[in-house]
Amino acid sequence: MVYGVQNMKRILPQCECNDPGCKGHEGVSECMAKGRIKVTRYDYETQGDHLLMCRACAEDALNSGIFS
């Protein structure tokens, strides 16, 4: 069976945010949204780890000063 472009769905991975204090998913430790934005974490333990996050989590992460 041949599928046209209109029939193909892009499968996005789950958001990789697991910060219980994230404003994107308050009250739960892991976000269940689809990840669409790649952010890079820079702190004393990690130097350039990439995470895929949903818009709400990415905004919160970027405001933290650890991600770019």
C-alpha positions in Angstrom: 0.0 0.0 0.0 1.4 3.4 -0.9 0.7 6.4 1.3 0.6 9.9 0.2 2.2 12.7 2.1 -1.1 13.8 3.5 -1.6 10.4 5.1 1.8 10.2 6.8 1.9 11.5 10.4 5.1 12.6 12.0 5.6 10.8 15.3 7.1 13.1 17.9 8.8 11.8 21.0 7.7 12.6 24.5 9.0 15.8 26.2 12.1 14.9 28.2 11.4 17.3 31.0 11.4 15.6 34.4 11.7 18.7 36.7 8.9 18.5 39.3 9.1 22.3 39.7 8.5 23.0 36.0 5.6 25.4 35.3 4.8 23.5 32.2 3.4 20.4 34.1 2.8 21.5 37.6 2.0 18.8 40.1 3.6 16.0 38.3 7.3 15.1 37.9 7.3 14.2 34.2 5.7 16.0 31.2 3.5 13.9 29.0 3.4 16.4 26.0 5.2 15.9 22.7 8.7 17.3 22.5 9.3 19.7 19.7 12.0 22.2 20.8 15.7 21.2 21.4 17.3 22.9 24.3 20.9 22.6 25.5 21.7 22.3 29.2 24.9 23.9 30.6 25.8 23.5 34.3 28.6 22.2 36.5 27.7 18.6 35.7 26.8 18.8 32.1 28.3 20.7 29.2 26.0 20.7 26.3 23.4 17.9 26.9 20.5 18.2 24.4 16.9 17.6 25.5 13.7 17.7 23.4 11.0 19.6 25.2 7.4 20.8 24.6 6.9 24.6 24.3 5.8 25.1 27.9 8.7 23.2 29.4 11.2 24.8 27.0 10.1 28.3 28.0 10.4 27.4 31.7 13.8 25.8 31.1 15.1 28.8 29.2 14.0 31.2 31.9 16.1 29.1 34.5 19.4 30.3 33.0 20.8 26.7 32.7 19.5 26.0 29.2 20.0 27.8 26.0 
